[in-house]
Amino acid sequence: MLDLTEIPGFLRLFCFKLVVVLDVFSRMPLAARVFFAEPSGRDIARLFAAAARRFGPPRHSVSDQGPQFTSEAFRHAAARRGVRHRYGALGKSGSIALIERFFRALKSIARLRVKPALLRADLERRLALAFDYYVWCRPHQGLAGATPAEIYLGRRPAHLDAIAPPRGRLGESAGFPPPPFEIRYLDPDHRLPYLVRKAA
């Protein structure tokens, strides 16, 4: 799937445009690029071609009917790689729901509504952290609790080997050894936690 979303900048004085190519099977974002203005069909075609070169062309691609995706440049880029492009239903909410849900999750992880970006470099740094967290740490209900990286790379989902924590009453010592992991964070605000095994 391909789509673009608008990201308001500081004080809504300007808007960034984020374009993403998403693998639907694994929910893995394959390519992304931030634009300061509305991207053209040629811009989208270049991003799509780069993703196809790196990961191989898909059999099908899906987008909305925005002018970038109906442009001659994009249609030519898809046809040249043998990709059948399909469009979501015009005016029908949810026809490209997976990528819309991805954008919502990404904006929430990066806190783009709470703390709008002032500079493109700041936005790209925050998006890089959000992409890393989304891909490697965030389990998905639609993937039966796996992360996009686990599905895309064919790894056994880590949650299948999880051990239930010991239970006890508040204030009582459970008598169990300390956990074999510690919590670390991807971001300085301590909003994106992940677990690391303690050294023996």
SESEMAR-656809 format. One record per residue (C-alpha): residue in three letters; x, y, z. Coordinates in nm, 4 decimals, decimal comma. Example, Ala and Ser with C-alpha at 12.3 -4.5 7.8 and 13.67 -1.06 7.14 Angstrom:
% SESEMAR-656809
ala 1,2300 -0,4500 0,7800;
ser 1,3670 -0,1060 0,7140;
% end
This chain:
% SESEMAR-656809
met 0,0000 0,0000 0,0000;
leu 0,1034 0,3587 -0,0595;
asp -0,0362 0,6727 0,0898;
leu 0,0562 1,0137 0,2163;
thr -0,0468 1,2019 0,5266;
glu -0,0237 1,5603 0,6363;
ile 0,1725 1,6471 0,9510;
pro 0,1095 1,9991 1,0829;
gly 0,4210 2,1895 1,1830;
phe 0,4755 2,4244 1,4739;
leu 0,1718 2,6515 1,5342;
arg 0,0240 2,5064 1,2129;
leu 0,2146 2,7671 1,0141;
phe 0,3160 2,5006 0,7616;
cys 0,2615 2,1299 0,6950;
phe 0,4913 1,8417 0,6150;
lys 0,3820 1,5554 0,3894;
leu 0,4869 1,2007 0,4763;
val 0,4689 0,9318 0,2074;
val 0,4982 0,5640 0,3056;
val 0,5134 0,2332 0,1184;
leu 0,3735 -0,0365 0,3510;
asp 0,3875 -0,4162 0,3202;
val 0,0341 -0,5224 0,4119;
phe 0,1186 -0,8825 0,5063;
ser 0,3694 -0,7877 0,7775;
arg 0,2668 -0,4222 0,8387;
met 0,6328 -0,3365 0,7709;
pro 0,6995 0,0137 0,6347;
leu 0,9362 -0,0436 0,3418;
ala 1,0062 0,3147 0,2369;
ala 0,9179 0,6607 0,3615;
arg 1,0012 1,0187 0,2778;
val 0,9123 1,3582 0,4237;
phe 0,8263 1,6415 0,1855;
phe 0,7861 2,0081 0,2725;
ala 0,5313 2,0558 -0,0059;
glu 0,2773 1,8366 -0,1845;
pro 0,4761 1,5599 -0,3598;
ser 0,4304 1,5086 -0,7320;
gly 0,3527 1,1855 -0,9135;
arg 0,7196 1,1712 -1,0128;
asp 0,8240 1,1947 -0,6436;
ile 0,5924 0,9052 -0,5559;
ala 0,7170 0,7047 -0,8547;
arg 1,0791 0,7484 -0,7377;
leu 0,9957 0,6325 -0,3846;
phe 0,7989 0,3346 -0,5172;
ala 1,0817 0,2414 -0,7564;
ala 1,3385 0,2602 -0,4744;
ala 1,1256 0,0298 -0,2564;
ala 1,0768 -0,2134 -0,5482;
arg 1,4528 -0,2217 -0,6188;
arg 1,5379 -0,2871 -0,2542;
phe 1,2624 -0,5340 -0,1605;
gly 1,1434 -0,6626 -0,4972;
pro 0,8314 -0,5487 -0,6817;
pro 0,4959 -0,6569 -0,5376;
arg 0,2279 -0,8261 -0,7460;
his -0,0227 -0,5575 -0,6475;
ser -0,0118 -0,2111 -0,4995;
val -0,3047 -0,0235 -0,3487;
ser -0,3586 0,3478 -0,2885;
asp -0,6312 0,6054 -0,2824;
gln -0,7162 0,7972 -0,5989;
gly -0,5023 1,1006 -0,5192;
pro -0,3471 1,2837 -0,8164;
gln 0,0001 1,1469 -0,7345;
phe -0,1223 0,7887 -0,7699;
thr -0,3252 0,8463 -1,0850;
ser -0,0406 1,0371 -1,2535;
glu 0,1258 0,9057 -1,5663;
ala 0,4672 0,8945 -1,3911;
phe 0,3434 0,6667 -1,1125;
arg 0,1329 0,4431 -1,3374;
his 0,4315 0,4015 -1,5708;
ala 0,6640 0,3151 -1,2763;
ala 0,4224 0,0461 -1,1558;
ala 0,3523 -0,0990 -1,5025;
arg 0,7242 -0,1089 -1,5861;
arg 0,7782 -0,3423 -1,2899;
gly 0,4770 -0,5608 -1,3718;
val 0,2803 -0,4318 -1,0723;
arg -0,0976 -0,4202 -1,0958;
his -0,2103 -0,1054 -0,9199;
arg -0,5517 -0,0891 -0,7567;
tyr -0,7382 0,2004 -0,6013;
gly -0,9442 0,2137 -0,2845;
ala -1,3121 0,2920 -0,3279;
leu -1,3636 0,6606 -0,4001;
gly -1,5109 0,8431 -0,1005;
lys -1,5453 0,5215 0,0986;
ser -1,3986 0,5419 0,4464;
gly -1,1797 0,2439 0,5356;
ser -1,0920 0,1321 0,1829;
ile -0,7232 0,1807 0,2667;
ala -0,7729 0,1391 0,6418;
leu -0,4478 -0,0489 0,7142;
ile -0,2220 0,2338 0,6071;
glu -0,4500 0,4939 0,7664;
arg -0,4245 0,3016 1,0950;
phe -0,0466 0,2876 1,0503;
phe -0,0302 0,6665 1,0168;
arg -0,2426 0,7112 1,3286;
ala -0,0153 0,4815 1,5300;
leu 0,2996 0,6489 1,3988;
lys 0,1740 0,9978 1,4850;
ser 0,0808 0,8807 1,8339;
ile 0,4193 0,7161 1,8961;
ala 0,6064 1,0273 1,7743;
arg 0,3682 1,2587 1,9690;
leu 0,3195 1,4727 1,6609;
arg -0,0131 1,6138 1,7758;
val 0,1140 1,7040 2,1230;
lys 0,4548 1,8387 2,0178;
pro 0,4502 1,9574 1,6543;
ala 0,7864 1,9670 1,4801;
leu 0,9519 2,2994 1,4039;
leu 1,2209 2,1768 1,1650;
arg 1,2253 1,8999 0,9084;
ala 1,5356 1,7519 1,0775;
asp 1,3475 1,7339 1,4102;
leu 1,0498 1,5652 1,2427;
glu 1,2720 1,3124 1,0641;
arg 1,4557 1,2278 1,3888;
arg 1,1285 1,1708 1,5743;
leu 0,9857 0,9691 1,2866;
ala 1,2992 0,7498 1,2780;
leu 1,2482 0,6643 1,6478;
ala 0,8769 0,6046 1,5889;
phe 0,9481 0,3752 1,2907;
asp 1,2022 0,1758 1,4972;
tyr 0,9578 0,1364 1,7848;
tyr 0,6682 0,0447 1,5548;
val 0,8720 -0,2142 1,3633;
trp 1,0702 -0,3810 1,6436;
cys 0,8833 -0,3284 1,9728;
arg 0,5116 -0,2762 1,9139;
pro 0,3027 -0,5955 1,9023;
his 0,0030 -0,5933 1,6672;
gln -0,3351 -0,7483 1,7278;
gly -0,3723 -0,8060 1,3523;
leu -0,0453 -1,0065 1,3605;
ala -0,1560 -1,2176 1,6604;
gly 0,0742 -1,0256 1,8951;
ala 0,3858 -1,0310 1,6757;
thr 0,5807 -0,7247 1,5647;
pro 0,6137 -0,6299 1,1968;
ala 0,9857 -0,7182 1,2057;
glu 0,9136 -1,0689 1,3379;
ile 0,6625 -1,1379 1,0608;
tyr 0,8668 -0,9749 0,7840;
leu 1,1900 -1,1527 0,8840;
gly 1,0162 -1,4849 0,9538;
arg 1,1203 -1,4928 1,3218;
arg 0,9342 -1,6678 1,5987;
pro 0,7322 -1,4006 1,7832;
ala 0,8963 -1,3264 2,1201;
his 0,5642 -1,3140 2,3036;
leu 0,5216 -1,6902 2,2469;
asp 0,8162 -1,7530 2,4819;
ala 0,7122 -1,4989 2,7468;
ile 0,6936 -1,6156 3,1079;
ala 0,4069 -1,4921 3,3234;
pro 0,5290 -1,2630 3,6029;
pro 0,5008 -1,3792 3,9648;
arg 0,1900 -1,2618 4,1479;
gly 0,1685 -1,1481 4,5087;
arg -0,0178 -0,9156 4,7367;
leu 0,0660 -0,5476 4,7507;
gly 0,3421 -0,4846 5,0069;
glu 0,4375 -0,8510 5,0456;
ser 0,7614 -0,9964 4,9207;
ala 0,6844 -1,2662 4,6689;
gly 1,0165 -1,4393 4,7414;
phe 1,1066 -1,4565 4,3748;
pro 1,4432 -1,3549 4,2310;
pro 1,4596 -1,0179 4,0555;
pro 1,3534 -1,0194 3,6904;
pro 1,6221 -1,1153 3,4354;
phe 1,5609 -0,7988 3,2328;
glu 1,5706 -0,4234 3,2680;
ile 1,3639 -0,1531 3,1030;
arg 1,5340 0,0893 2,8653;
tyr 1,3939 0,3620 2,6426;
leu 1,4440 0,4636 2,2806;
asp 1,3619 0,8272 2,3486;
pro 1,4776 1,0869 2,6034;
asp 1,1173 1,1436 2,7247;
his 1,0949 0,7778 2,8384;
arg 0,7803 0,7103 2,6360;
leu 0,9109 0,4236 2,4189;
pro 1,0179 0,1385 2,6508;
tyr 1,1789 -0,1903 2,5572;
leu 1,3246 -0,4799 2,7582;
val 1,6898 -0,5869 2,7650;
arg 1,8227 -0,9063 2,9223;
lys 2,0506 -0,8377 3,2179;
ala 2,4103 -0,9532 3,1795;
ala 2,4815 -1,2677 3,3803;
% end
